[in-house]
Amino acid sequence: QVQLVESGGGLVQPGGSLRLSCAASSSISSFYAMAWYRQAQGKVRELVASFRIDGGSTNYADFVKGRFTISRDGSKNAVYLQMNDLKPEDTAVYYCNVLNRWLKTYWGQGTQVTVSS
């Protein structure tokens, strides 16, 4: 059983930045991948960015490439999402996701990000 604790969400003006954090209860080295998803009201949940632990490869959705960066801190069992140049369409609940080496997935509670003037 993996528990995920998210933080860093909030209200920000367009063009601003936020840094989301996701702390896991288990060692990151035991995971296959970690990722950030988001879900806006009335919309389907979509992948924002992912990080494969073995090899360190990353993947970004087209709508965030060049603005968002996913990173890890293995010593803290944490993954981060640095979000720059935020736009109103980035408004959503952001969820941390873990896929372990047995391909079982876990979700965090989500953190609200609101981009508005």
ABEGO torsion letter per residue (X at the ends): XBBBBBBGBEBBBBGBBBBBBBBBABBAAABABBBBBBBBBGBBBBBABBBBABGGBBBBBAAABGABBBBBBAAAGBBBBBBBGBBAAABBBBBBBBBBAAGBBBBBAEBBBBBBX
